Amino acid sequence: MDITPDIKKRLEMLRDKYAAIGQDLNSYLDGLIYANPIVYWDYIEVDALLSLQKPKTDFPDEKIFIVYHQITELYFSLIEHEIHQICHNGKVISDGGQDLGWNETLSSDFLLSRLKRCNLYFDTLIRSFDVMRHGMEKEQFTKFRMSLLSSSGFQTAAYRRIEIAATDLKHLVHEEDRERLWNDNIHEQLDNIYWRRGAIVADTGEKTLTLKDFEEKYLESFHNFADDYQPINIWKKFCGLPKEERDNKLLLKELKQLDVNVNINWPLVHFRTAVHYLAKGTGKEKGTGGTNWQKYLPPKFQRRIFYPELWSEQEKKDWGRKWVESVLN
Ligand code: HEM
């Protein structure tokens, strides 16, 4: 094979790339000579991935429960990956594939395309949630669930970070205290975030072990995360765009869709599943360790809204009811 001008150009690009970091191109070319081609199973870490399901019981359906939670965690991590880029204005990558840092300002095109991705991931999760509802035998679930106490999907840290990076914390304060803490500092608001009143013992109002464990493991990291992300959250990024770009209908639609996906659609499919397995008719049955889940999980009770400025008074009043969704379509 001849050394064509095209190959020469690539070699020059490589030389410049390594020179920029004080490295010698020849050594890296030697590395290429000795390296094996990449194979799918190593790159994707298939063996490691498939070794991560460790059921605690012999019920076959427990594997489905674990895998679907893991799938959800992976999608959440993709959503966080997009949000991270939105909040930092998007990466600049050179023709040679090098990371040149973050853009100085956020472009509305970038925001739009990344919000679309976040919504695509949420839509996928919402559509697939029936794997949890129809994909396991109730008899098996209700038994193996008892071996998993006091763990709960409630302890999903990614969901909490997505919320903190999506909006101003005042919108996530428990509804009873929202007005009182509206202008308070973010740490006071975080200490009164809605979910700290979820997973409490329905009868006594005490925190469950589920909540205590979760707070012990993550609360401090959420405060640090809030310090980093509150000044650059998605809403602040949107507000920083020029007026004519903020009026872009497509952008507004994606922002509203994110609001509905995180605060209504996903919570609704999840709640429907919780009802399917945990409620038997009287409404008084214990869920996971007797928590207040029936009062806590329905979106129309929590009334979390990321972007109230984008909704009419009537839409906010009816938050969590079916028509909000149909308005978007
Ligand atoms: C059979 C399937 C499921 C049932 C019966 C169920 C049940 C529950 C219940 C009862 C709660 C309230 C807290 C508690 O009492 O523990 C809860 C919270 C939660 N679960 Fe699930 N869950 C299921 C699947 C999932 C999956 C697949 C995920 C994905 C990671 C998930 C994530 C969450 C989250 C994020 C919360 C907190 C919601 C909030 O704060 O509004 N759950 N779940």
Residues whose N, C-alpha, C, O or C-beta is under 5 A from the ligand:
A	BS01	HEM	Y68 H69 T72 M132 S152 G153 F154 T156 Y159 W195 G198 A199 T273 A274 Y277 G287 T288 T291 W293
